């Protein structure tokens, strides 16, 4: 757990530091370069980026959170309740944007850092990985790879659509992952095999 605390605090601290560096300052060279490169791709990438932004959006996190909360209440399952808390904590890091108040690449009535879309998708991907580690560890690499791909696609789509700078997406991943690791340490997630108990629906006789 100390490792989770240390790594989580480090990532969260890096997100805060990055946010302070870009707050109220001109976009750094990497942001400008990637923004210009995205514009040079032409209109052909706008539609795919729009579709990705619609599918991989804060709505995905909302559905996942409501589903976990409902399952926790109906089944009275404390483990599922902890998963719901984990997802909520990860997602809430987006509120930090009201402290940084960074301007977006285009005129838009919300602050830019960190990216809301990337925060939401990273929160879902992180929580899904924790759930998989608890219930089906053999699929963990696949779930982590799929989650990472979803985060990368979301980040690219937001830059292409000029809704965010590149560092907005980096800060979102750092903050969400850092908060997730800290939350896992506090909630002791994922549980160890000894504390997780038998797989759901499996009896002692079945395991024997």
N, C-alpha and C positions, 0 to 999 in steps of 0.2 A: 504493500500500500504506500510505503514511503516513496517508491519509484514513481507511482502514479501521481502522487502529490507534487513531486519535484518536476516531472515532465509537464504536468498540467499547468503548474505555475509558470514554468519557463515559456510555454507556448502562449499562455494568456498575457504574460508580460511582453513578449515580442509583439503581439497584436496591439497592445496599448502603446508601446514605443513607436510602432509604425504609424498608428493613428495620430499621435502627437506630432510626428515629423511631417505628415501630409496635411494636417489641419491648418487651414488658412494660408497655405503656401502654394505657389505654382506647382503644377503637376511635375513630378520628377521625369527625367529623360526617358526612362523605360515606359512610363505611362503614355507619354506623348508619342513615342515611337510605335508602340503597339496599337494605339488609337489610330494613328495615321495608316499603319499597315492594314488594319481592319477595314478602313475606308477604301483602300486600294483594291480590296477583294471584289468590290462591285456589288450590284444589287442582287446578284444570284445567290448570295449567302444570307440575305435578309430573311427570306421565307423559312428556310430551315432553322435559323436562329430564333425566329418568332415562335415556331412550333415547339422547339425545345424549351423556351421560356414559359410557354403556356403549360406544358406537361410537367416540367420540373420547376415547380413554383412553390411559394408559401402555402398554397392550397394543399399540396402533398403533405406538408408537415401538419396542417390542420386536421386532415382526414386521419393521419396516423395517430395524432394525439387523442382525438376524440375516440378512435377505435380502442386504443389502449386503456383509456380512462373508463370507457363503458365496460370493457372486459374485466377490468379490475373490480369494478363495483358489482357487476352481475355474478362473477365467479368468486368474489371476496378473496382475491389472490394477491397477497402482499408483494410477491415478486413482480407481477405485471404492474402493480401500482408504482413500484420503484422504477420500472422501465418508463412509465408515463412521466414521472418526475424528471428522469434523466433527459428525455426528449424536450420537456418544457424548459429545463435549465439551459440546455444547449441552444434552443431557439431564442431564448430571451436575450442572448448576447447581442442581438440586432439592436436592442434599445440603446446601446452605447453610441449609436450614430447621433443621438441628440446631444451628446457631450462633445463629439468631434466637429459636427456641423460642417462637413466638407461639401463643397459644391460639385455637382455632377458635370460630366462633359457637355451635356445639353441642358436646356432650361427644363427643370422638373421640380415639382413642389415637395420633394423629400430629400433628405441629406444622403450623401453618397457612401460614406464609410461607416460600417462595413456593408457589403452587398446583402440585401434582404433575401434575394433568391438563393444565393450561395449559402448563406447562413441556414436557411430552411432545409435545403437539400443535404448539406453536410450534417445537420442535426439528425435527419432521418437515416442517413447512411451510417452514422456513428452508432445510433441506437440499434439499428438492424444488426450491426456487427456484434454488439453486446448481447442481443437476444440470441443470435446464432451461436455465439460462444457458450451460452448457457444451455441451449437445447439441442443443437446439432453442430458440434464443433468440427465435424468432418467437412462441412460445407463452408467453413469460415473464410478460407482463402477466396472462394468464389464470390461470397457476399462482399468481402472487402474490395475485391477487384471491381465488382459491379458498382459498388457505392462510389469508389474513386472515379470511375468512368463517368458516372452521373454528375459528380461535382465538377469535373473538368469540362464536360459539355455545357453545364450551366454557366460556368465562369466564362467560357468562350462566347456563349450566346449573348451574355450581358455586355461584354466588351464590343462585340460586333454591332449590337444594336445601339451603341453609344450611351447606354444607361449607366455604365460604371467604368471607372478606371481599373486597370489591372491590379493595382495595389488594394483596391476595395475588395476584390475577390480573395486575395492572399490574406488580408486581415480577417476576413470572415472565416476562412478555414482555420487560421491560427486560434482565433477566439473561441470558436465553436468546439474545436477539438480539445483545446486546453480546458475549457469549462467542463466538457464531457469527462475528461480524465479525472479532474478534481471531484466531480460528482460521483464517479465510479468508486473513488477511494472512500468517500464519505458513506455511500450506500452499500459498499462492499459488493460491487458488481464487476464482472459476472461472478456468481457464487462458485465456490470450489465444488468439484464433483461430490465430495462427501456431504456438503450442505445442501446441494441442489436436490437430493433425493432421487427417486426413480423417475424415469421419463413419464410424462403425462399419459395417463391411461394404462400404465404398465403396473401390474401387481407384483408382489413378491413371488407368487407362484409362477408367473410368466417368466421372471428373471431366473428362477431356479431351473 
